[in-house]
Amino acid sequence: MTRIARKTVGVLVFAVAACAQNPLSTPQDVEVGRRLFQTHCSYCHGSSGEGGRGPDLTTGQYRLGGSPEQLYRTIRYGIPGSEMPAVRASDDDVWRMAAFVGKIGSAGLDEKARGDASAGKVVYETKGKCAVCHSIGKDGGTLGPELTDIGRRRGIGYLEESLVKPEADVPVNSRAIRVATRSGQTIVGIRLNEDDLSIQVRDTNDSLRSFLKANIKEIRRDQPSLMPAYGSVLSGKELADLVAYLSSLRGVQ
């Protein structure tokens, strides 16, 4: 690298480090960042940042940090030693993508639910029976996504939709599968691992099951969510209270 090139890079790094806030973070910039994310990032991280081949970006926890500067650097230069490449985009567009990632990592922080969180906790524990599949901290099941900090990661609208229409957005690692064996068994659960010879499933009893594909008659993936739709199960008040409770779950602050 020439002296001029080193000096140019040094100026760029200084300029980024000196920018404590994202200079392109208006709602309009975030929307542009969302569209750019679909082009550059969704193949690995999912259309909503929910993860897939790459990690879930909605958790607000990032390998190289979650400040505007750190998100910019990660997107701009990639992560050496990983599959994360440097993004080929203008500096302004990288800032916009960083704004979008920052937004999805803290989607629920600025929202206030209209229901009663205390009453919602009772719904969660009794009528909803949510702890059978979901965990908060160390308590609950593992079949569904962990909810310890779901209120920080997801907005009010998303939480309500996930209860009323759970199939609308199912994380890759929570999609349902139905395995029919040649011996007549039918097992429903979540796919954990799969290769050419075998498949591993966590069934609805939260038990780990492994099957050789030679012994499987059919594998179906046409019902993506195991979660019931609560719109017809809960009253309007119960639904609002449950959303308020979920929104109150912000993890360790």
Secondary structure, 3 states (H helix, E strand, C coil): CCHHHHHHHHHHHHHHHCCCCCCCCCHHHHHHHHHHHHHHCHHHHCCCCCCCCCCCCCCCCCCCCCCHHHHHHHHHHCCCCCCCCCCCCCHHHHHHHHHHHHHHCCCCCCCCCCCCHHHHHHHHHCCCCHHHCCEECCEECCCCCCCCCHHHHCCHHHHHHHHHCHHHCCCHHHCEEEEEECCCCEEEEEEEEECCCEEEEEECCCCEEEEEHHHEEEEECCCCCCCCCHHHCCCHHHHHHHHHHHHHCCCCC
